[in-house]
Amino acid sequence: MKVSIVIAVYNEARTVGTLLERVWSQPLPGLVRELIIVESNSSDGSREIVAEFAARHAGAGDSQVQVIYQDRPHGKGHAIRQGFAAASGDILLIQDADLEYDVADYPDLLRPIVEGRSAFVLGSRHLRPASWKIRQFAHNGLLAVVMNVGGLLFHALFNALFSTRLTDPTTMYKVLRADCLSGLSFSCNRFDFDYELLAKLIRAGFPPLEVPVSYESRGFDQGKKIRIFRDPPTWLWAILRCRFTAASAVRRRRGEPAASPRAGSARAAEGAAATERRAPVNPLREFTGS
């Protein structure tokens, strides 16, 4: 099986080089690794770091690197959607270009999908003691409290509307079988894509399995890009729109049988040997321009 690790990069010169090397060297037994790096025309040297990394690792072993150079920043959601469209893996994994999350959690995130126990996995930051205080800014404790409480409120709203009990809907670590995206369309360009992706997968019949992951927050002075007044309204709109749009917006209607994750995993395993001989059908190519 092949796992496509999609990494959105914009003005992360302080961390992206270290992050890419960690992703490249993280052991993934039994899996072929594909890195899809979407670089959004950074102004701090990130683009040059990405280009150097790609040139150094081109053609190295079974792992593959593909870089998409955007002409300007369109938002993280847009970058991830473009990365999905370019991916050829059986499994998709979203990775940020900072160091808040630990790539050592990859095996735990991938195992439920490889073993056929789930088609969609979330890496939860909240399955730890005192986990509601995941954001701890050294120089702005009040802002950290506001963001932690705000996050809990948005999570509660999402769970109430979608009848779920998720601890961390907005985690960066979202890992899924590529075929889960078949027939779905996406339009969110910023951090609202987190809610759009999660909501549409749930409505398509793929409830996520949560596994605990490590997390070390960074502050705005270290490059955090969420905008306190700009982004929350887009999250609210994404949640409401995805919940109350017509059922035809998702691939599978109510009443139709859900695909077996184990069967899907088995099919993916059977086709892994043929991956190098034929180009896989990519379910997202049709709407990357949206």
PASETOR-341774 format. One line per field, with one value per residue (C-alpha): residue in three letters; x, y, z. Coordinates in steps of 0.001 Angstrom, whole numbers, m for minus. Each point is the difference from the previous one (the first is absolute). Layout:
aa <- ala  ...
xx <- X  ...
yy <- Y  ...
zz <- Z  ...
END
This chain:
aa <- met  lys  val  ser  ile  val  ile  ala  val  tyr  asn  glu  ala  arg  thr  val  gly  thr  leu  leu  glu  arg  val  trp  ser  gln  pro  leu  pro  gly  leu  val  arg  glu  leu  ile  ile  val  glu  ser  asn  ser  ser  asp  gly  ser  arg  glu  ile  val  ala  glu  phe  ala  ala  arg  his  ala  gly  ala  gly  asp  ser  gln  val  gln  val  ile  tyr  gln  asp  arg  pro  his  gly  lys  gly  his  ala  ile  arg  gln  gly  phe  ala  ala  ala  ser  gly  asp  ile  leu  leu  ile  gln  asp  ala  asp  leu  glu  tyr  asp  val  ala  asp  tyr  pro  asp  leu  leu  arg  pro  ile  val  glu  gly  arg  ser  ala  phe  val  leu  gly  ser  arg  his  leu  arg  pro  ala  ser  trp  lys  ile  arg  gln  phe  ala  his  asn  gly  leu  leu  ala  val  val  met  asn  val  gly  gly  leu  leu  phe  his  ala  leu  phe  asn  ala  leu  phe  ser  thr  arg  leu  thr  asp  pro  thr  thr  met  tyr  lys  val  leu  arg  ala  asp  cys  leu  ser  gly  leu  ser  phe  ser  cys  asn  arg  phe  asp  phe  asp  tyr  glu  leu  leu  ala  lys  leu  ile  arg  ala  gly  phe  pro  pro  leu  glu  val  pro  val  ser  tyr  glu  ser  arg  gly  phe  asp  gln  gly  lys  lys  ile  arg  ile  phe  arg  asp  pro  pro  thr  trp  leu  trp  ala  ile  leu  arg  cys  arg  phe  thr  ala  ala  ser  ala  val  arg  arg  arg  arg  gly  glu  pro  ala  ala  ser  pro  arg  ala  gly  ser  ala  arg  ala  ala  glu  gly  ala  ala  ala  thr  glu  arg  arg  ala  pro  val  asn  pro  leu  arg  glu  phe  thr  gly  ser
xx <- 0  1071  m574  m59  1077  m1344  1902  m1117  2883  m209  2609  1321  3738  802  m1505  m697  3492  m28  m3576  656  3028  m2022  m2816  2500  1822  m2990  m196  m3187  389  m1884  m1006  1302  345  m963  551  m2204  1281  m2119  2090  m2044  2613  1465  1913  2351  2099  m2275  m278  3752  205  m2711  1691  3336  m1616  m1801  3176  2026  m2514  m1107  92  1168  m1309  m3700  m1078  m1131  m113  m2235  m51  m2823  1030  m2954  232  m1401  m1473  m3619  m370  795  m3243  654  3545  m1207  m2650  2604  2250  m2797  m560  3655  254  176  m57  m2561  104  91  1604  m32  3163  765  3422  612  1065  m3123  m789  2347  524  835  m3793  m289  m55  m2867  m1933  470  m462  m3842  m258  2648  m1654  m3437  m1485  m865  m27  544  2208  436  3041  m1502  1943  m2674  380  2539  m161  m892  m331  m2465  2988  1784  907  2441  1590  3008  m681  m3793  m1801  m3351  9  786  m3010  m2267  1151  m294  m3521  m1004  1263  m2081  m3119  495  637  m3186  m2014  1350  m725  m3521  m831  1586  m921  3625  2170  3321  2619  1997  m1820  2600  3127  2483  507  m2763  804  m2346  m312  192  m3162  m2004  162  m1596  m2859  503  675  1685  164  1569  3399  1132  m198  m3734  1041  559  m3721  m1048  2105  m1098  m3677  m243  1802  m2339  m3061  1434  31  3572  m49  3559  1939  2011  3470  2097  2904  2694  m289  2104  m1653  1780  m912  m791  3526  1207  m2106  m3496  m2313  m3558  m1632  m2181  m2571  156  m94  m2680  m2888  1175  75  m3578  m1172  1762  m1594  m3504  280  1319  m2635  m3032  792  m1918  1005  932  3103  1555  871  m2171  m3647  m1703  m1232  2759  2362  3263  3182  1902  3263  1607  m1121  1252  3343  275  m739  2642  2534  m741  559  3189  2206  m1470  489  3222  m1532  m3133  m1089  m2623  m3305  104  m3392  888  1394  m3368  m343  3456  m673  m2975
yy <- 0  3576  2902  3528  2580  3405  2976  3620  2468  3772  2098  m2850  472  m551  m3489  m1394  m1406  m1916  m1134  m1345  m1982  m1491  m997  m1505  m2047  m1166  m3814  m1238  m3797  m1583  3321  1998  3706  2893  3619  2591  3450  2997  3171  3218  2527  732  3221  m1307  m2545  m3008  m570  m286  m2434  m2163  54  m1007  m2850  m1289  136  m1823  m2842  m388  m3659  m1153  m3518  m830  3330  2729  3791  2255  3782  2250  3658  2359  3514  1517  m1122  m1111  m1433  m3285  m1647  845  m1384  m3263  m416  503  m2499  m2553  372  m757  m2950  m3575  m1830  m2399  2024  3788  1666  3755  1474  3626  1516  991  m2199  90  m3656  m2980  m2156  m2891  m373  m1099  m3750  392  2188  m2348  m3340  48  647  m2534  m2627  805  1133  3503  2001  3365  856  3178  633  1507  2486  m263  m3628  974  1389  3731  m133  2888  2321  m1048  3588  1498  3220  1122  3705  154  m2224  1765  m620  m3658  m298  1706  m2343  m3113  860  1066  m3284  m1938  1970  m662  m3675  m199  1655  m2400  m3036  1205  583  m3188  m2296  m871  m122  1074  1478  1819  785  2622  m2097  356  m3770  m1241  m3333  m1766  m2509  1886  m1640  1672  3209  m1480  2227  2675  3657  2633  3786  1236  1638  857  m1811  m528  m2930  m1967  93  m440  m3128  m1544  827  m1301  m3226  m611  679  m2326  m2819  93  713  634  m2027  2181  m954  2084  2029  2239  3760  3025  3299  2983  3664  2666  1357  m3420  23  m1150  1086  m224  3441  514  2278  m1283  m3776  m907  1365  m2179  m3040  682  393  m3191  m1993  1302  m260  m3557  m1085  1469  m332  m2638  m3625  m34  1966  m3243  m3097  m2538  653  m1165  m3558  m1176  m2610  1335  m1377  m2317  1629  m3433  m866  3345  m543  m3458  1344  2673  m2608  m2197  2950  1236  m2236  1554  3587  417  m1464  2116  3501  m67  1775  3156  962  3660  1149  1308  2798  1269  3223  898
zz <- 0  m616  2394  m1422  2591  m1022  1435  m445  332  364  1834  2171  m593  3680  79  m3472  m610  3282  m537  m3503  1159  2862  m2349  m2447  2628  2070  m397  m1681  m181  m2861  m1575  m2938  822  m2279  1088  m1691  991  m959  301  m108  m1171  3440  583  2725  m1909  515  m3746  m380  2943  m1557  m3413  1511  1933  m3100  m2109  2660  388  m3627  m1020  3430  635  m29  1496  m2374  195  m2042  458  m1162  m224  314  m1433  3190  3339  m342  3526  1679  m1095  m3634  271  1552  m2686  m2697  1750  175  m3739  m720  2409  m1278  3348  1434  3249  418  3039  685  1535  946  m676  3635  2906  2193  m756  180  m3100  2341  324  m3659  753  2493  m2457  m2940  1768  240  m3750  m1011  2204  m1414  3314  m1233  m3209  1710  3001  2045  2170  3143  2123  2693  999  2656  3573  167  m3746  m250  558  m3190  m911  2469  m1249  2018  m454  m181  2493  m462  m3755  648  2315  m2553  m2772  2179  1140  m3497  m1363  2492  m965  m3710  691  2077  m2772  m2599  2177  729  m3669  m1334  2914  668  3118  m1468  2308  m2704  m3277  m967  405  m2832  m142  m2269  m1640  m2400  m2779  m3280  m1296  2785  m2040  m3098  m1154  2658  m799  2146  m144  3262  m391  3521  3319  m532  m2200  3227  719  m3624  m504  3294  m462  m3542  819  2929  m2150  m2660  2552  1327  3754  1229  2521  2398  1258  2432  m1394  1461  m355  944  m834  m1485  352  m2556  389  m1195  m3154  993  m2813  1342  86  3070  m1646  m3569  342  2602  m2139  m2891  2308  1091  m3584  m1083  2838  m713  m3774  91  2503  m1722  m3703  m1943  384  m3685  987  1243  m1965  1775  859  3126  m265  m2300  1466  1384  m1519  2311  1142  201  m3503  m1250  1669  m1481  m3478  469  1122  m3025  m2307  1655  m2129  m3133  1120  m1978  m3180  m296  915  2789  m360  2075  1480  562  m3328  m1184  2513  899  m1786  2157
END
